[in-house]
Amino acid sequence: MNALARVRELLRAELRQQAPYHLNLWHLLGGLTLFLLFLEITTGILLMVYYRPSADEAYESVFYIINDVQLGWLIHGIHGWGAQLFILLVLVHVLRVYFHEAYRERELNWVIGVVLLLVVGAFAFTGTLLVWDQKAFWGIDAVRRVIADVPVVGKAILYFLWGGTELDANALLRFYVFHVGLLPWVAIGLVMAHLYLVSRQGIFHRSGVGAQTSGQTYGDVALRGLLLVVLSFGIVLTLAVIFPVELAGRADPLVYQSVKPAWYFLPAYGLLKLVPKAAGVALASVGVLGLLAAPWLGRNSWVAWGLGMLGIAIIALLAAYGWRW
């Protein structure tokens, strides 16, 4: 028996094994987000072929991709809508893990997951500027002004992320390097660590449930996962065709434009509208630290649920405030 046949037999044997009773569609969200990460990396590489990360050529190169490159508009749309669905499913996955209390005895994996959530936010933030249109420019410039008001470390953060205190060609190049050269490797490394811990610790289940079986095999679970992948790709493809991602006017530092951030940044936007900028950054940092410490703060189930519902209510109210004002 050659190596390929041996691998095929081992895989077939694994797929025929009985899956735990508690394994359901909720547990497939992690795998679905992994597929969308792969989709984003793949479409991003295709866009890199024509993209030019300079203030003089960035907007024109994106315009060229959308209007002149064969199926460029579709790849650009899949990348944009795929990012939206990717962020949404990551958030749902984090909420599922939290409210199912699957972080118990898996504190390190929870921390890795939260860091991955922050990396996803960094992906969205750095990718926004790359189109170099008016909406992207003034949206990111608003964040620059917030960071500039942070005492002590604000200027150092700007020099690290922006390459200076102004939003210019240096910032665009640095955002491009972060978006395509650093963050993908960080994300892949964290995902590998995350999956390794899942394989070592197993999928969380409440006491006594894991011993039961439902008659489903891992092959059945894999088939449902494949159907979800096809469905999610179909949704992204449909949105990309019906609602193609459009460009605003070319970025002009002399023509101010008031813009609101994407939906996933609305809570932060609402917080900064509600309180002074420095205080808003401090409160957001406390919120992130609280999320990281959730496994220790939520030892009691009632406390965990109470804190979770309170957090969701605060985030929803801040997002509504940001959207309204």
Residue pairs with C-beta under 8 A, 6 or more apart in sequence:
1 9
14 218
15 217
15 218
15 219
15 222
16 217
16 218
16 219
17 217
17 218
18 213
18 215
18 216
18 217
19 213
19 214
19 216
19 217
19 218
19 220
19 221
20 203
20 205
20 209
20 210
20 212
20 213
21 209
21 210
21 212
21 213
21 214
22 203
22 205
22 206
22 209
22 210
22 212
23 203
23 216
23 221
25 224
25 228
26 96
26 100
27 203
28 221
28 224
28 225
28 228
29 89
29 92
29 93
29 96
30 93
30 198
31 225
31 229
32 89
32 225
32 228
32 229
32 232
33 86
33 89
33 90
33 93
34 191
35 229
35 232
35 233
36 82
36 85
36 86
36 89
36 232
37 86
37 187
37 191
39 78
39 82
39 86
39 233
39 236
40 79
40 82
40 83
40 86
40 123
41 184
43 75
43 78
43 79
43 82
44 79
44 180
44 184
46 75
47 65
47 75
47 76
47 79
48 180
50 61
50 64
50 65
50 69
50 72
51 58
51 61
51 62
51 65
51 130
52 58
52 60
52 61
53 130
53 172
53 173
53 176
54 169
54 172
54 173
55 132
55 168
55 169
55 172
55 251
56 169
58 130
58 131
58 132
58 172
59 131
59 132
59 133
59 247
59 250
59 251
62 76
62 130
62 131
62 132
62 133
62 247
63 247
64 72
65 72
65 73
65 75
65 76
66 72
66 73
66 76
66 244
66 245
66 247
67 73
73 244
74 240
74 241
76 244
76 245
77 239
77 240
77 241
77 243
77 244
77 245
78 236
78 237
78 240
80 240
80 245
81 236
81 239
81 240
81 243
81 245
82 236
83 123
83 124
83 127
84 262
85 232
85 235
85 236
86 120
87 120
87 121
87 124
87 264
88 264
89 232
90 116
90 117
90 120
91 117
91 264
93 113
94 113
94 114
94 117
95 308
95 312
96 102
97 103
97 110
97 113
98 294
98 298
98 304
98 308
99 305
99 308
100 204
101 204
101 298
101 301
101 304
102 203
102 204
103 109
103 110
103 204
103 294
103 295
103 298
104 204
104 295
105 201
105 204
106 197
106 201
106 204
106 295
107 295
107 296
108 197
109 194
109 197
109 198
109 201
110 294
110 295
111 292
112 190
112 193
112 194
112 197
113 194
114 288
114 291
114 292
114 294
115 190
116 187
116 190
116 191
116 194
118 288
119 183
119 186
119 187
119 190
120 187
121 264
122 178
122 183
123 179
123 183
123 187
124 262
124 264
124 265
125 140
125 143
125 265
126 175
126 176
126 178
126 179
126 183
127 179
128 136
128 139
128 140
128 262
129 136
129 137
129 140
129 171
129 172
129 175
130 136
130 172
130 175
130 176
130 179
131 247
132 172
132 250
132 251
133 247
133 248
133 249
133 250
133 251
134 248
134 249
134 250
134 251
134 252
134 255
134 257
134 259
135 248
135 257
135 259
136 248
136 251
137 167
137 251
137 252
137 253
138 256
138 257
138 258
138 259
139 259
139 260
139 261
140 167
140 171
140 175
141 167
142 259
144 158
144 162
144 165
144 166
144 167
144 171
145 277
146 272
146 277
146 280
146 281
147 154
147 157
147 158
147 161
147 281
148 154
148 155
148 158
148 165
149 277
149 278
150 157
150 277
150 278
150 281
151 278
155 165
158 164
158 165
159 165
161 171
161 174
161 175
161 178
162 170
162 171
162 174
163 170
163 171
163 173
163 174
164 170
164 171
167 253
168 253
202 210
248 257
260 266
260 269
260 322
260 323
261 268
261 269
261 322
263 319
266 318
266 319
266 322
266 323
267 315
267 318
267 319
267 322
268 280
268 284
268 318
268 322
269 322
270 317
270 318
270 319
270 320
270 321
270 322
270 323
270 325
271 280
271 283
271 284
271 318
271 322
272 280
272 281
273 321
273 322
273 325
274 280
274 318
274 321
275 283
287 311
290 297
290 311
291 311
294 304
294 307
297 303
297 304
297 307
298 304
298 307
298 308
